[in-house]
């Protein structure tokens, strides 16, 4: 794996974070004026502005036009951007972080399935069932979208707003990096059949109120998805390496024998 050089903006942002901790600036407190802060950190004002913009996008700071930059209020409503935005930056630098997110889904969705089995209403169960039916579409794009709705319906049935918002954020992050792989899964009959059986096992456990069974079924399903997507990625990388080989392989073979 190629390690990308650390950008100056990230370094300055970390130094601003360190300053906030060092000065024990609490939520709502204002940062020093831009000129003063740039001099203190020994960086240009342009570099500082980029770092501050990054911290604002991550929800660490809030900027008020004509009023300065403040440490974000702790009592402001939680939003999925506070979790999603920093992870988007990681994915932009290294797509392999998508597998970290898939691993995190194991913990999150094991909990959503568990709580859904205990708390799902009849309306919740019906919505999950309808989403499962929709995954049987012959259009792989529609089937993969229904797959996402199935998992989000389970998160809704958990009746835990933090779990639900986290799930929504994760799927937003994974939409581009995993979408093609998810569509491919619905194009391969043996994989499609296993996905259907796994989804049905999750639904059955939720419908019967079997929390542990739902958790185990979800873990088994996500393990299968993780392994399958990783296999697709490895296969794609291998094909890419082959296409980058110089010249015609058959020519190389003939030259070697000569």
C-alpha positions as CSV (number, residue, x, y, z in Angstrom):
1,X,0.0,0.0,0.0
2,X,1.3,3.4,-1.0
3,X,1.4,5.8,2.0
4,X,0.3,9.3,0.9
5,X,2.4,12.2,2.2
6,X,0.8,14.1,5.1
7,X,-0.7,17.4,3.8
8,X,0.2,20.7,5.5
9,X,-3.5,21.4,6.1
10,X,-3.8,18.3,8.2
11,X,-0.7,19.1,10.2
12,X,-1.9,22.7,10.9
13,X,-5.4,21.4,11.8
14,X,-3.8,19.0,14.4
15,X,-1.8,21.9,15.8
16,X,-5.0,23.9,16.2
17,X,-6.6,20.9,18.0
18,X,-3.6,20.7,20.3
19,X,-3.9,24.4,21.0
20,X,-7.5,24.1,22.0
21,X,-6.6,21.3,24.4
22,X,-3.6,23.2,25.8
23,X,-5.6,26.4,26.4
24,X,-8.5,24.3,27.7
25,X,-10.9,26.1,25.4
26,X,-14.4,24.9,26.0
27,X,-17.4,24.8,23.7
28,X,-18.5,28.3,22.7
29,X,-15.1,30.0,23.4
30,X,-13.5,32.0,20.6
31,X,-10.2,31.2,19.0
32,X,-7.5,33.9,18.9
33,X,-7.7,36.3,15.9
34,X,-6.5,34.8,12.6
35,X,-3.3,37.0,12.4
36,X,-2.4,36.2,16.1
37,X,-3.1,32.5,15.7
38,X,-1.0,32.2,12.5
39,X,1.9,33.9,14.2
40,X,1.6,31.7,17.2
41,X,1.6,28.5,15.1
42,X,4.3,29.8,12.7
43,X,2.2,29.3,9.6
44,X,0.9,31.4,6.8
45,X,-2.6,32.8,7.1
46,X,-3.6,30.9,4.0
47,X,-2.5,27.6,5.5
48,X,-4.3,28.5,8.7
49,X,-7.5,29.3,6.8
50,X,-7.5,25.9,5.1
51,X,-6.9,24.2,8.4
52,X,-9.8,26.1,10.1
53,X,-12.1,25.3,7.2
54,X,-11.2,21.6,7.6
55,X,-12.0,21.7,11.3
56,X,-15.3,23.5,10.6
57,X,-16.3,20.8,8.1
58,X,-15.6,18.2,10.7
59,X,-17.7,19.9,13.3
60,X,-14.9,20.8,15.6
61,X,-15.2,24.5,15.1
62,X,-18.0,26.9,13.9
63,X,-17.3,30.1,12.0
64,X,-19.5,33.1,12.3
65,X,-19.3,35.7,9.5
66,X,-17.7,38.8,11.0
67,X,-17.7,37.2,14.4
68,X,-14.7,34.9,14.4
69,X,-14.2,31.2,14.9
70,X,-15.4,29.3,17.9
71,X,-15.1,25.9,19.5
72,X,-18.3,24.1,18.6
73,X,-21.1,24.2,21.2
74,X,-21.4,20.8,22.8
75,X,-25.2,21.2,23.2
76,X,-25.8,21.7,19.4
77,X,-27.8,18.8,17.9
78,X,-25.7,15.8,16.9
79,X,-25.6,15.4,13.1
80,X,-24.3,12.6,11.0
81,X,-21.9,15.1,9.4
82,X,-19.9,15.0,12.7
83,X,-19.1,11.4,12.0
84,X,-19.3,11.2,8.3
85,X,-17.2,14.2,7.2
86,X,-13.9,13.1,8.9
87,X,-14.4,9.6,7.4
88,X,-15.0,11.0,4.0
89,X,-11.6,12.7,4.2
90,X,-10.0,9.3,5.1
91,X,-11.7,7.5,2.2
92,X,-10.6,10.3,-0.3
93,X,-7.0,9.7,0.7
94,X,-7.2,5.9,0.9
95,X,-10.2,3.8,-0.4
96,X,-9.0,0.9,1.7
97,X,-10.5,2.6,4.7
98,X,-13.9,1.3,3.4
99,X,-12.9,-2.1,4.9
100,X,-12.6,-0.4,8.3
101,X,-16.1,0.9,7.9
102,X,-17.3,-2.6,6.9
103,X,-15.7,-3.9,10.1
104,X,-17.4,-1.2,12.1
105,X,-20.7,-2.3,10.6
106,X,-20.3,-5.7,12.3
107,X,-20.5,-4.0,15.7
108,X,-23.3,-1.5,14.8
109,X,-25.5,-3.9,12.9
110,X,-25.2,-6.7,15.4
111,X,-26.7,-4.2,17.8
112,X,-29.5,-3.0,15.5
113,X,-30.5,-6.6,14.7
114,X,-30.5,-7.4,18.5
115,X,-32.6,-4.4,19.4
116,X,-34.9,-4.8,16.4
117,X,-35.8,-8.3,17.5
118,X,-36.8,-6.9,20.9
119,X,-38.5,-3.7,19.8
120,X,-39.8,-4.0,16.3
121,X,-43.5,-3.3,15.9
122,X,-45.7,-5.2,13.4
123,X,-45.3,-2.2,11.0
124,X,-41.5,-2.4,11.4
125,X,-41.5,-6.1,10.6
126,X,-43.7,-5.6,7.6
127,X,-41.4,-2.9,6.2
128,X,-38.3,-5.2,6.6
129,X,-40.2,-8.0,4.8
130,X,-41.1,-5.7,1.9
131,X,-37.5,-4.5,1.6
132,X,-36.4,-8.2,1.5
133,X,-38.9,-8.9,-1.3
134,X,-37.6,-6.0,-3.3
135,X,-34.1,-7.5,-3.2
136,X,-35.5,-10.2,-5.6
137,X,-35.6,-7.6,-8.4
138,X,-34.0,-8.8,-11.7
139,X,-32.3,-5.4,-12.0
140,X,-29.1,-5.6,-9.9
141,X,-29.1,-1.9,-9.3
142,X,-32.6,-2.0,-7.8
143,X,-31.8,-5.1,-5.9
144,X,-28.7,-3.6,-4.3
145,X,-30.7,-0.4,-3.4
146,X,-33.3,-2.7,-1.7
147,X,-30.4,-4.4,0.1
148,X,-29.5,-1.0,1.7
149,X,-33.1,-0.3,2.5
150,X,-33.4,-3.7,4.2
151,X,-30.5,-2.9,6.6
152,X,-31.7,0.6,7.3
153,X,-35.2,-0.7,8.0
154,X,-33.7,-3.0,10.7
155,X,-31.9,0.0,12.1
156,X,-35.2,2.0,12.2
157,X,-36.8,-1.0,14.0
158,X,-34.1,-0.8,16.7
159,X,-35.8,2.4,17.8
160,X,-32.3,3.8,18.7
161,X,-31.7,7.2,16.9
162,X,-27.9,7.1,17.4
163,X,-27.6,3.6,15.8
164,X,-29.9,4.7,12.9
165,X,-28.0,7.9,12.2
166,X,-24.7,6.1,12.3
167,X,-26.0,3.5,9.9
168,X,-27.2,6.2,7.5
169,X,-23.8,7.8,7.6
170,X,-22.0,4.6,6.9
171,X,-24.2,3.7,3.9
172,X,-23.6,7.3,2.6
173,X,-19.9,6.7,2.8
174,X,-20.0,3.2,1.3
175,X,-22.4,4.2,-1.6
176,X,-19.7,4.8,-4.2
177,X,-17.0,2.4,-3.0
178,X,-19.2,-0.7,-2.5
179,X,-22.1,0.0,-4.8
180,X,-20.5,-1.8,-7.8
181,X,-19.5,-4.8,-5.7
182,X,-23.0,-5.0,-4.2
183,X,-24.5,-5.0,-7.7
184,X,-22.1,-7.8,-8.8
185,X,-23.2,-9.9,-5.9
186,X,-26.7,-9.8,-7.3
187,X,-25.5,-10.9,-10.7
188,X,-23.9,-14.1,-9.5
189,X,-26.6,-16.8,-8.8
190,X,-24.8,-18.7,-6.0
191,X,-24.0,-15.4,-4.2
192,X,-27.5,-14.1,-4.8
193,X,-29.0,-17.2,-3.2
194,X,-26.8,-17.0,-0.2
195,X,-27.7,-13.3,0.3
196,X,-31.4,-14.2,0.2
197,X,-31.0,-17.0,2.7
198,X,-29.0,-14.8,5.1
199,X,-31.5,-11.9,4.8
200,X,-34.4,-14.3,5.4
201,X,-32.6,-15.8,8.5
202,X,-32.2,-12.2,9.9
203,X,-35.9,-11.4,9.3
204,X,-37.1,-14.7,10.8
205,X,-35.2,-14.0,14.0
206,X,-36.5,-10.5,14.3
207,X,-40.1,-11.7,13.6
208,X,-39.8,-14.3,16.3
209,X,-38.2,-11.9,18.8
210,X,-35.0,-13.9,19.0
211,X,-32.4,-11.2,19.8
212,X,-29.4,-13.5,19.9
213,X,-30.4,-15.3,16.8
214,X,-30.8,-12.0,15.0
215,X,-27.4,-10.9,16.1
216,X,-25.7,-14.1,15.0
217,X,-27.5,-14.1,11.6
218,X,-26.5,-10.5,11.0
219,X,-22.8,-11.2,11.9
220,X,-22.7,-14.2,9.6
221,X,-24.3,-12.2,6.8
222,X,-21.8,-9.3,7.2
223,X,-18.9,-11.7,7.3
224,X,-20.0,-13.1,4.0
225,X,-20.5,-9.7,2.4
226,X,-17.0,-8.5,3.7
227,X,-15.3,-11.6,2.3
228,X,-17.1,-11.4,-1.0
229,X,-16.4,-7.7,-1.6
230,X,-12.8,-8.2,-0.7
231,X,-12.6,-11.0,-3.2
232,X,-14.1,-8.8,-5.9
233,X,-11.6,-6.0,-5.1
234,X,-8.6,-8.4,-5.3
235,X,-9.8,-9.8,-8.6
236,X,-10.2,-6.3,-10.0
237,X,-6.7,-5.3,-8.8
238,X,-5.3,-8.5,-10.4
239,X,-7.0,-7.7,-13.7
240,X,-5.7,-4.2,-13.6
241,X,-2.1,-5.4,-13.0
242,X,-2.4,-7.7,-16.0
243,X,-3.6,-4.9,-18.3
244,X,-0.6,-2.8,-17.3
245,X,1.9,-5.5,-18.4
246,X,4.0,-4.1,-21.3
247,X,3.5,-5.7,-24.7
248,X,1.8,-8.9,-25.7
249,X,2.4,-11.7,-23.2
250,X,2.6,-14.2,-26.0
251,X,5.3,-12.2,-27.7
252,X,7.2,-12.2,-24.4
253,X,6.8,-16.0,-24.1
254,X,8.2,-16.5,-27.7
255,X,11.1,-14.2,-27.1
256,X,12.0,-16.1,-23.9
257,X,12.0,-19.4,-25.7
258,X,14.1,-18.1,-28.5
